[in-house]
Amino acid sequence: MAQQENYLDRERFCCPICLDLLKDPVTTGCGHSFCKSCINTHWDKGEERGSYSCPQCRQTFTPRPVLVKSTMLADLVEELKKTGLQAAAERTERQRELGLRRQTIQQRVQDTEKDVKLLQQEEEALNGSADKAVEDSEKIFTEMIRLLEKRSSDVKQKIRSQQETEVSRVRELQERLEQEITELKRKDHELKQLSDTEDHNQFLHNYPSLSPLSGSTHSSSFRIRPLRYFEDVTAAVSQVRGLLQDILSETETQILQIVSQVDVLLPQPEPETRADFLKYSQEIKLDPNTVNRQLLLSEENRKVTWMSRQQSYCNHPDRFTGCCQVLSRESLTGRCYWEVEMKVGVGAVRVAVTYKNISRAGSIDECRFGLNDKSWMLYSDGNSYSFYYNSLMTPVSDPVSSRVGVYLDHSAGVLSFYSVSDTMTLLHRVQTTFTQPLYAGVRVSHGSIAEFCKLK
């Protein structure tokens, strides 16, 4: 009962705003008391409206009242503190802290439950995607096997048909030769009989009736050739097998790389040191079918140089015709990192990532990196950096180096550009949502050179 009375006494001397014991108490015209700082803060918020109300009874005062310290209340509060009310105040404060802790815990429980639900959805989506990929891959490989079996059957049928034709020709010639042999033997027997005739008159009488000897049907009409009839077919099929093995080997590496880049959207810290970045290093090779004719590719299609004369590249629908740009051959998904060494001439070097469906011709905004919503670009003139996206320019003030590092976390929607020297200095970071696979790109102009570095 005493505790309840103390609690009620304490409540009478608490500020209705901060719920703590009155500090420097003042009383308004309506008779309610507050901490001086609390009521002033409350009235400061109503300054724009030009009216001041009591937080407890809502009575309005105009103009703002001048607050005078309530000496009696101040003394009473001090007396309460002296009489032991401070122990109850401490309990109330601790109770308030416990309440805040519970709120924090409950909020974390709600957030964690949401994360668990998202992970369950992620697991279902991952399993569904994997099952579909396996099913689709099996169908594709089955179609490829059927195609090979059909080609095998076609080649076999063609060989047998040609075999039958050629064997028929050989047998026909053989029969003709056998007939010729029979005829020659008959002639020889006839000549032998005439030669054996003892009667001279009979010999001379029969000699003119001998039929003339016809010409040989074989003589040099055919020759015995080395036994290489269908060996060329085998060689051709072996060549196809070699090409297919090369294609399968190349695509297997690409497919396995893509599979290894599939990851769940779990929170993971971004790399900090260059060694951390190199764990995600990606070898970039440029696509000759996309390079502008003003650019020269070299160093295994990793280096691009601006040339004063156009190069004699063939026509291709993927080739940039209006901008001195080129794209990577491989698409970029998952987490990957690469570096570009720049030698800036009179012009500039622009390091970019872009969707593949960026325009290859047309207006400048449609095809140039950084001037549309399909590409992100870091510009360097050798003295400063600027970042461009959708024609919006963001200045970058960090020190310039000759090498730029690019880190991409496709799933997390993170794209970061770094200045690479003895340390890694972040130049610009993008947080967005990528809706398609990305490709590395570079644009150089007037005497500039850019090379995608070998990092492994």
C-alpha positions in Angstrom: 0.0 0.0 0.0 2.9 2.3 0.8 4.5 1.5 -2.6 1.2 2.4 -4.3 1.0 5.7 -2.4 4.6 6.5 -3.3 3.7 5.7 -7.0 0.7 8.0 -6.9 2.7 10.7 -5.2 5.4 10.4 -7.9 2.9 10.4 -10.7 1.6 13.8 -9.4 5.1 15.3 -9.7 6.0 13.8 -13.1 6.0 15.9 -16.3 3.2 14.8 -18.6 5.5 15.2 -21.6 8.7 13.2 -20.7 6.9 11.2 -17.9 9.9 11.8 -15.6 10.1 13.8 -12.4 9.7 17.5 -13.0 12.9 19.3 -13.8 12.9 23.1 -13.4 9.1 22.9 -13.1 6.9 25.7 -14.6 3.1 26.0 -14.4 0.8 27.2 -17.3 -2.2 29.5 -16.9 -4.5 26.4 -16.9 -2.7 25.1 -13.8 -0.8 22.2 -15.3 2.9 21.8 -14.6 5.7 20.7 -17.0 9.5 20.6 -17.2 10.5 24.0 -18.5 12.5 22.5 -21.4 9.7 20.1 -22.3 7.0 22.8 -22.6 9.3 25.1 -24.5 10.2 22.4 -26.9 6.5 21.6 -27.3 5.6 25.2 -28.0 8.5 25.7 -30.3 6.9 23.1 -32.6 3.7 25.2 -32.7 5.5 28.4 -33.5 4.4 28.4 -37.1 0.7 28.2 -36.2 1.0 31.1 -33.9 -0.9 29.4 -31.1 0.3 27.6 -28.0 -1.7 24.9 -26.2 -1.4 22.9 -23.0 -0.3 19.4 -23.9 -2.6 18.0 -21.1 -5.9 19.9 -21.4 -5.4 21.5 -24.9 -6.2 25.0 -23.6 -4.8 27.6 -26.1 -2.8 30.6 -25.2 -2.2 33.6 -27.4 0.4 35.1 -27.3 2.9 32.7 -26.0 2.9 32.8 -22.2 6.0 33.8 -20.2 6.9 30.8 -18.1 7.9 31.3 -14.5 9.6 28.7 -12.4 7.3 27.1 -9.8 9.5 27.2 -6.7 7.0 25.3 -4.6 6.8 22.4 -7.0 10.6 22.4 -7.3 11.0 22.1 -3.6 8.4 19.4 -3.4 10.1 17.4 -6.1 13.4 17.7 -4.3 11.7 16.6 -1.1 10.3 13.5 -2.8 13.7 12.7 -4.0 15.1 13.0 -0.5 12.3 10.8 0.9 13.2 7.9 -1.3 11.0 8.4 -4.4 14.1 8.2 -6.5 14.2 4.3 -6.0 10.7 4.1 -7.6 11.8 6.5 -10.4 14.7 4.2 -11.2 12.3 1.2 -11.3 10.1 3.1 -13.7 13.1 4.1 -15.9 14.3 0.5 -15.9 10.7 -0.7 -16.7 10.7 1.8 -19.7 14.0 0.4 -20.9 12.7 -3.1 -20.6 9.7 -2.1 -22.7 12.0 -0.6 -25.4 14.1 -3.8 -25.3 11.0 -5.9 -25.8 10.0 -3.7 -28.7 13.4 -4.2 -30.3 13.2 -7.9 -29.8 9.7 -8.2 -31.2 10.7 -6.1 -34.2 13.7 -8.4 -34.8 11.5 -11.4 -34.5 9.2 -9.9 -37.2 12.1 -9.0 -39.5 13.6 -12.5 -39.0 10.3 -14.2 -39.8 10.1 -12.2 -43.0 13.7 -13.3 -43.9 12.8 -16.9 -43.2 9.8 -16.6 -45.4 11.9 -15.0 -48.1 14.5 -17.8 -47.8 11.7 -20.4 -48.1 10.5 -18.7 -51.3 14.1 -18.5 -52.5 14.6 -22.2 -51.8 11.4 -23.1 -53.7 12.4 -20.8 -56.6 15.9 -22.3 -56.6 14.7 -25.9 -56.7 12.1 -25.1 -59.4 14.7 -23.3 -61.5 17.2 -26.1 -61.1 14.6 -28.8 -62.0 13.5 -26.9 -65.1 17.2 -26.3 -66.1 17.9 -30.0 -65.8 14.7 -30.9 -67.7 15.3 -28.4 -70.5 19.0 -29.4 -70.7 18.1 -33.1 -71.0 15.6 -32.2 -73.8 18.2 -30.2 -75.7 20.9 -32.9 -75.3 18.4 -35.5 -76.4 17.6 -33.5 -79.5 21.3 -33.2 -80.2 21.8 -36.9 -79.8 18.8 -37.6 -82.2 20.3 -35.1 -84.6 23.6 -36.9 -84.5 21.9 -40.3 -84.9 20.0 -39.0 -87.9 23.2 -37.6 -89.4 24.8 -40.9 -88.8 22.0 -42.8 -90.5 22.0 -40.3 -93.4 25.8 -40.8 -93.9 25.4 -44.6 -93.6 22.6 -44.7 -96.1 24.5 -42.5 -98.5 27.6 -44.7 -98.2 25.6 -47.9 -98.8 23.8 -46.3 -101.8 27.1 -45.2 -103.3 28.6 -48.6 -102.5 25.8 -50.4 -104.3 26.2 -48.1 -107.4 29.9 -48.6 -107.6 29.7 -52.3 -106.9 27.1 -52.6 -109.7 29.5 -50.8 -112.1 32.4 -53.1 -111.1 30.3 -56.2 -111.6 29.0 -55.0 -115.0 32.6 -54.4 -116.1 33.6 -57.7 -114.7 30.9 -59.5 -116.7 32.0 -57.7 -119.9 35.6 -58.8 -119.3 34.6 -62.4 -118.6 32.6 -62.4 -121.9 35.6 -61.0 -123.6 37.7 -63.8 -122.1 35.3 -66.4 -123.4 35.2 -64.8 -126.8 39.0 -64.7 -127.0 39.3 -68.3 -125.9 36.8 -69.2 -128.6 38.9 -67.3 -131.2 42.0 -68.8 -130.0 40.5 -72.3 -130.4 39.3 -71.5 -133.9 42.8 -70.2 -134.9 44.3 -73.3 -133.4 42.1 -75.6 -135.5 43.0 -73.7 -138.6 46.6 -73.8 -137.7 46.4 -77.6 -137.3 44.8 -78.1 -140.8 47.2 -80.2 -142.9 45.5 -79.6 -146.2 47.0 -76.5 -147.7 44.1 -75.8 -150.0 41.7 -76.2 -147.1 43.8 -73.9 -144.9 43.9 -71.2 -147.6 40.2 -71.6 -148.3 39.2 -71.1 -144.6 41.7 -68.4 -143.7 39.7 -65.5 -145.3 36.6 -66.4 -143.4 38.2 -65.7 -140.1 36.5 -62.8 -138.3 38.7 -59.9 -137.4 39.9 -59.5 -133.7 37.9 -56.8 -131.9 39.7 -54.3 -129.7 40.2 -54.9 -126.0 37.5 -53.5 -123.7 39.9 -53.0 -120.8 43.4 -52.1 -122.0 43.9 -48.8 -120.2 40.2 -48.0 -119.7 40.6 -48.4 -115.9 43.5 -48.6 -113.5 44.0 -50.2 -110.2 44.0 -47.4 -107.7 45.1 -47.5 -104.0 42.3 -48.8 -101.8 41.0 -45.4 -100.7 37.3 -45.5 -101.6 35.4 -44.2 -98.6 38.4 -43.3 -96.3 37.8 -39.6 -97.2 34.3 -39.9 -95.7 35.8 -41.3 -92.5 38.3 -38.4 -92.4 35.5 -35.9 -93.0 33.4 -37.4 -90.1 36.5 -37.3 -87.9 37.0 -33.7 -88.7 33.4 -33.0 -87.7 34.0 -34.9 -84.5 37.0 -32.7 -83.7 35.0 -29.6 -84.4 32.2 -30.8 -82.2 34.6 -31.7 -79.4 36.0 -28.2 -79.5 32.5 -26.7 -79.4 31.5 -28.9 -76.5 34.7 -28.2 -74.6 34.3 -24.4 -75.0 30.6 -24.4 -74.2 31.1 -26.8 -71.3 33.5 -24.3 -69.7 31.0 -21.5 -70.3 28.0 -23.5 -69.0 29.9 -24.7 -65.9 31.0 -21.1 -65.2 27.4 -19.9 -65.4 26.2 -22.7 -63.1 28.9 -21.8 -60.6 27.8 -18.2 -60.6 24.2 -19.1 -59.4 23.9 -18.0 -55.8 21.2 -17.3 -53.3 20.6 -13.7 -52.2 22.1 -14.1 -48.8 23.7 -11.0 -47.1 27.4 -11.0 -48.0 29.9 -8.2 -47.4 31.4 -6.6 -50.4 35.2 -7.2 -51.0 37.5 -4.7 -49.3 41.1 -5.6 -50.4 42.3 -6.3 -53.9 42.9 -9.9 -52.9 39.2 -10.1 -52.0 38.2 -8.7 -55.4 40.5 -11.1 -57.2 38.5 -14.0 -55.9 35.8 -13.0 -58.3 38.2 -12.1 -61.2 36.6 -12.6 -64.7 38.6 -12.9 -67.9 37.1 -10.5 -70.4 37.6 -11.0 -74.2 36.1 -8.5 -76.6 33.7 -9.6 -79.4 35.1 -8.8 -82.9 31.5 -8.8 -84.2 30.7 -5.7 -82.1 33.8 -3.6 -82.5 33.5 -0.3 -84.4 35.7 0.0 -87.6 37.6 2.9 -86.0 39.0 0.5 -83.4 41.7 -2.2 -83.6 41.6 -5.4 -81.5 44.8 -7.1 -80.4 46.3 -9.1 -77.5 43.8 -12.0 -77.9 40.9 -9.5 -78.3 41.6 -7.9 -74.9 43.2 -4.7 -76.1 41.4 -2.0 -78.2 43.2 0.9 -79.9 41.7 3.9 -81.6 42.9 4.2 -85.2 42.9 7.1 -87.6 41.9 4.8 -90.5 38.9 2.5 -90.5 39.6 -1.3 -90.2 38.2 -3.7 -92.8 35.8 -5.6 -90.6 32.9 -7.5 -92.3 29.4 -6.4 -91.9 27.6 -7.7 -88.9 24.3 -6.7 -87.2 26.0 -6.5 -83.8 28.7 -4.1 -84.9 28.6 -0.5 -83.5 28.6 1.8 -86.5 28.2 5.3 -85.0 30.2 5.0 -81.8 33.8 3.9 -81.2 32.7 1.1 -78.8 33.0 -2.7 -78.3 31.4 -5.2 -76.1 32.7 -8.3 -74.3 32.0 -11.7 -75.8 30.8 -13.2 -72.5 27.8 -12.1 -70.5 28.3 -11.2 -66.9 26.1 -12.6 -64.1 26.7 -13.4 -60.4 29.7 -11.8 -58.8 32.6 -10.8 -61.0 35.5 -8.4 -61.1 37.8 -7.1 -63.9 40.3 -4.4 -64.4 41.0 -2.1 -67.4 44.4 -0.5 -68.0 44.0 2.9 -69.8 46.3 5.0 -71.9 44.4 8.3 -72.5 45.5 10.2 -75.6 43.8 13.4 -77.0 40.4 11.8 -76.4 39.2 9.8 -73.5 38.5 6.2 -72.3 35.0 5.2 -71.1 34.6 1.9 -69.1 31.1 0.6 -69.1 28.6 -2.2 -68.5 25.5 -2.5 -70.6 22.6 -4.7 -71.6 23.2 -6.5 -74.9 20.2 -4.9 -76.6 21.7 -1.4 -76.6 21.4 0.1 -80.0 24.3 -0.3 -82.5 23.4 2.6 -84.7 20.9 5.5 -84.6 21.0 8.6 -82.3 23.8 9.2 -79.9 21.6 8.8 -76.9 20.5 5.3 -78.0 23.9 3.7 -78.6 26.5 5.6 -76.6 27.4 4.2 -73.2 26.0 6.2 -70.3 23.5 8.2 -72.3 20.6 5.8 -71.9 18.9 3.5 -69.3 20.7 0.4 -70.7 24.3 1.3 -69.8 26.4 2.6 -66.9 29.7 4.3 -67.7 32.8 5.8 -66.0 34.5 8.5 -68.0 38.2 9.3 -67.8 40.2 12.0 -69.6 43.4 11.1 -67.8 42.9 14.0 -65.3 39.5 13.4 -63.7 36.6 10.9 -63.6 32.8 11.3 -64.2 30.0 8.8 -64.0 27.2 8.7 -66.5 23.8 6.9 -66.5 20.8 7.8 -68.6 22.6 11.1 -69.7 22.9 12.2 -66.0 26.5 13.1 -65.0 27.9 12.6 -61.5 31.4 14.2 -60.9 34.0 11.9 -59.2 36.7 13.7 -57.3 39.0 10.9 -56.2 42.6 10.8 -57.5 43.1 9.4 -61.0 45.1 6.3 -61.8 45.8 4.4 -65.1 43.9 1.4 -64.0 40.2 1.0 -63.1 38.6 -1.9 -61.4 34.9 -2.9 -61.9 33.0 -5.0 -59.4 29.6 -6.4 -60.3 27.2 -8.3 -58.0 24.4 -8.9 -60.5 21.9 -10.5 -58.1 22.4 -7.8 -55.5 22.2 -5.0 -58.1 25.6 -3.6 -57.1 28.0 -2.0 -59.6 31.2 -0.4 -58.2 34.1 1.4 -60.0 37.5 1.6 -58.2 40.8 3.4 -58.8 43.4 0.7 -58.6 47.0 1.5 -57.5 48.7 0.4 -54.2 45.2 0.6 -52.7 41.6 0.2 -53.9 39.8 3.6 -53.9 36.0 3.5 -54.5 35.1 6.0 -57.2 31.4 5.4 -57.6 28.9 2.8 -56.5 25.5 2.0 -58.1 22.7 0.2 -56.2 19.9 -0.8 -58.6 18.1 -3.9 -60.0 19.5 -5.5 -63.1 16.9 -7.1 -65.3 19.2 -8.7 -67.9 22.7 -10.2 -68.2 25.3 -7.5 -68.5 28.3 -7.1 -70.9 31.5 -5.3 -70.3 32.2 -2.5 -72.7 34.7 0.2 -73.5 34.8 3.2 -75.7 38.0 5.0 -76.8 38.7 8.0 -78.9 41.5 9.9 -80.6 44.7 8.1 -79.7 43.5 6.3 -76.6 44.0 2.7 -75.7 42.2 0.4 -73.3 43.2 -3.2 -72.3 41.3 -5.7 -70.2 43.9 -7.1 -67.8 44.8 -10.7 -67.2 44.2 -11.2 -63.5 44.6 -15.0 -63.1 
